[in-house]
Structures are given as structure tokens and as C-alpha cells.
Amino acid sequence: MATGRTINLKKKFLDPYSLSDNAVYSLCKDSEGGVWAGTFFGGVNYYSKQHAFFEKYYPDNSASSIGGSSVREICQDPFNNIWIGTEDAGLNKLDSRTGAITHFMPSGLPPISPIPISTDSWPTATVFGSGPSNTAWTSWT
């Protein structure tokens, strides 16, 4: 990106190396120069500076996936964790050191059980930024 060139990346059907959805809601450039793209129904796409393909994070109802596919906000905190706010399943924290994903409910606590198959009643989480002591400022609607 230091060249001043613009690259138009698009979803290509059945291409695992392309963007998962053309409707990109949010972008976040991390401390390593990679770009995180939150999409309307394609989850999160990570484009690292070192590779020419997207690493994708989808909800698949397992403990190691993000909750929600409609990603509204993404930000990185001072500890390099990636916070992902979704419209359909609350807030997620991706630990950049371990790759572990933690799901948070409006109470601020992780859910006790695995993510339910139906998330119609889950609130929308908007991530505004991060604060001291590894906290994230959010709004629930």
C-alpha cells in the first residue's frame, strides 16, 4: 500500500482465496500491517502483509469460531487482540497470540454453553475502541 496503488478485491464464487463477501462493513489495519475486513454475511477476512490470500473467520457453532457472520465493527487493542462486534451474535475477542476466540454476552461474560444454532435474539455489539486493562468499550442494541 505504500506505492499509492489501489487494488479492488472482490468475492469470486468458489474461490477460497477471494474475499468472502463484497459487502464490507468495516476495516481495521493491525499493528503488523494486515487488514481485517468485516463483511455483511461473510464473517471476517484477514489479509496479511505477507500473504496474497484471505484468512477467513466464520461462525460454525464451535468454540473456536467467531459468533455471528454480520460483522459491524473491528478494532485492535493495545495488547494486539482483535475485537469483533457483530449484528447477529454479540462481541468476540480474538487473542492474537493463541488464536483463541472468546464470545461475550451483554453482561460482559462469556456464554456458558456453546453458541446456539439460532442467534435471532442476540444483540448487536458495536466496538468503539479499547481502554486500559484489556477492556473494550461497546454498545449493545
Secondary structure as GFF3:
##gff-version 3
##sequence-region A 1 141
A	DSSP	beta_strand	24	29	.	.	.	ID=ss1
A	DSSP	beta_strand	35	39	.	.	.	ID=ss2
A	DSSP	beta_strand	44	47	.	.	.	ID=ss3
A	DSSP	beta_strand	54	57	.	.	.	ID=ss4
A	DSSP	beta_strand	71	76	.	.	.	ID=ss5
A	DSSP	beta_strand	82	86	.	.	.	ID=ss6
A	DSSP	beta_strand	91	94	.	.	.	ID=ss7
A	DSSP	beta_strand	101	104	.	.	.	ID=ss8
A	DSSP	beta_strand	125	131	.	.	.	ID=ss9
A	DSSP	three_ten_helix	132	134	.	.	.	ID=ss10
A	DSSP	beta_strand	135	140	.	.	.	ID=ss11
###
